[in-house]
């Protein structure tokens, strides 16, 4: 696996996209531009779902949502393929141990495996990452 400077979850991506959110780490835009960000296969779809909910709740207009979708789809985030059986078993184990969804456990598994810190605003995921020895931004 290529090394990454950071594993980014959808909450961190949404913080970059939505005008009323703080950044999880100030250098996140530069890391994305440099191709130094890694994410699991489901990252884009999960982030798109967050944009849909932001639009449905009136946080952003439809036109902005569509511009943001185009923007995020063009980011050079290195997305992994679907997990191999061994990775899927580790994801399931992390989800069980920490009470996470499989989606969140996939971010944790990837950060642990790659040795990269995890950018997240998800408190349960951040606690689990800290417990697993993964640095959190």
C-alpha positions in Angstrom: 0.0 0.0 0.0 1.2 3.5 -0.8 1.8 5.6 2.2 -0.7 8.4 3.0 -0.4 11.5 5.1 -4.0 11.2 6.3 -7.1 9.0 6.1 -10.1 11.3 5.7 -13.7 10.3 6.7 -16.8 11.9 5.3 -17.3 14.2 8.3 -13.9 15.8 7.5 -14.7 16.1 3.8 -18.0 17.7 4.6 -16.2 20.2 6.9 -14.3 21.3 3.8 -17.4 21.6 1.7 -20.0 23.1 3.9 -19.6 26.8 4.7 -20.5 26.6 8.4 -18.1 23.8 9.4 -14.6 24.2 10.9 -11.7 22.3 9.4 -10.5 19.2 11.3 -6.9 20.0 10.4 -5.7 23.3 8.7 -3.5 21.5 6.1 -6.3 19.2 4.8 -6.8 21.2 1.5 -3.1 21.0 0.7 -3.0 17.3 1.6 -5.9 16.6 -0.8 -4.3 18.7 -3.6 -1.1 16.7 -3.2 -2.8 13.4 -3.4 -1.8 12.5 0.1 -5.3 11.6 1.4 -6.5 8.0 1.5 -10.1 6.8 1.9 -12.0 3.5 1.8 -14.1 2.7 -1.3 -17.4 4.0 0.2 -16.1 7.4 1.1 -17.4 9.3 -1.9 -20.9 7.9 -1.6 -21.0 8.5 2.1 -19.9 12.1 1.6 -22.4 12.6 -1.2 -25.1 11.4 1.3 -24.0 14.1 3.7 -24.4 16.8 1.0 -27.9 15.4 0.2 -28.9 15.7 3.9 -27.4 19.3 4.0 -29.5 20.3 1.1 -32.7 18.6 2.4 -32.2 20.3 5.8 -31.9 23.7 4.1 -28.2 24.2 5.0 -27.2 24.6 1.3 -29.2 25.3 -1.8 -29.6 22.6 -4.5 -27.4 24.5 -7.0 -24.5 24.6 -4.4 -25.0 20.9 -3.6 -24.5 20.0 -7.2 -21.4 22.2 -7.5 -20.0 20.6 -4.4 -20.6 17.1 -5.8 -18.7 18.0 -8.9 -15.9 19.5 -6.8 -15.5 16.5 -4.5 -15.7 14.0 -7.3 -12.6 15.7 -8.8 -10.5 15.6 -5.6 -7.5 13.4 -6.0 -8.4 11.3 -2.9 -6.9 7.8 -3.3 -9.8 5.5 -2.7 -9.2 1.8 -1.9 -11.0 -0.9 -3.7 -13.5 -3.0 -1.7 -11.9 -4.7 1.2 -10.4 -8.2 0.9 -11.8 -10.9 3.2 -9.1 -10.3 5.8 -9.8 -6.6 5.8 -13.5 -7.2 6.0 -13.0 -9.5 9.0 -10.9 -6.8 10.7 -13.5 -4.1 10.0 -16.2 -6.3 11.5 -14.1 -7.0 14.5 -13.4 -3.2 15.1 -17.1 -2.4 14.6 -18.1 -5.0 17.2 -15.4 -4.1 19.7 -16.1 -0.3 19.5 -19.8 -0.2 18.7 -19.1 1.4 15.3 -20.9 1.1 12.0 -19.0 -1.0 9.4 -18.5 2.3 7.4 -16.8 4.0 10.3 -14.8 0.9 11.2 -13.5 0.8 7.6 -11.9 4.3 8.2 -10.4 3.0 11.4 -9.1 -0.2 9.8 -7.5 1.8 6.9 -5.8 4.3 9.2 -4.5 1.6 11.4 -3.2 -0.5 8.5 -1.7 2.5 6.6 -0.2 4.1 9.8 -1.8 7.4 8.8 -3.7 9.6 11.2 -7.5 9.9 10.9 -9.3 13.1 10.2 -12.8 12.9 11.7 -15.4 14.9 13.6 -17.2 11.6 14.7 -16.6 11.4 18.4 -17.2 7.6 18.7 -14.8 7.0 15.8 -12.2 9.3 17.3 -12.4 7.5 20.7 -12.1 4.1 18.9 -9.1 5.4 16.9 -7.4 6.6 20.1 -8.0 3.3 21.8 -6.5 1.5 18.7 -3.4 3.7 18.8 -4.4 5.7 15.7 -3.7 9.5 15.8 -6.7 11.7 15.3 -6.9 15.1 13.6 
